[in-house]
Amino acid sequence: MAVKVLVPTPLQKFTNNEATIEASGGNITELIDALETSFPGIKSRICDESGKPRRFINFYVNSEDIRFMDNENTALSDGDEVSIVPAVAGG
């Protein structure tokens, strides 16, 4: 199943400078693993040592925050759009 992934600028160095890529996976965890296979090194930037998404990286599936869904177990369907959004802080 193909999922459209929107990649933030800081991570585009791993995706050959592509802002939008296609990947597959039944859930967020599988999608991250597929991204790592296609774009080595990206997983360590978006996941911690245990393989969970880092707390300052937000994932949205069709504009819905996965923290309010099933976190990294959030199911994906063909045609879904996943946004990877780094948290922004400032003052």
Beta strands, then each sheet from edge to edge (+ up, - down):
strand 1: 3-6
strand 2: 20-23
strand 3: 57-61
strand 4: 64-65
strand 5: 81-86
sheet 1: 2+ 1- 5- 3+ 4-
end
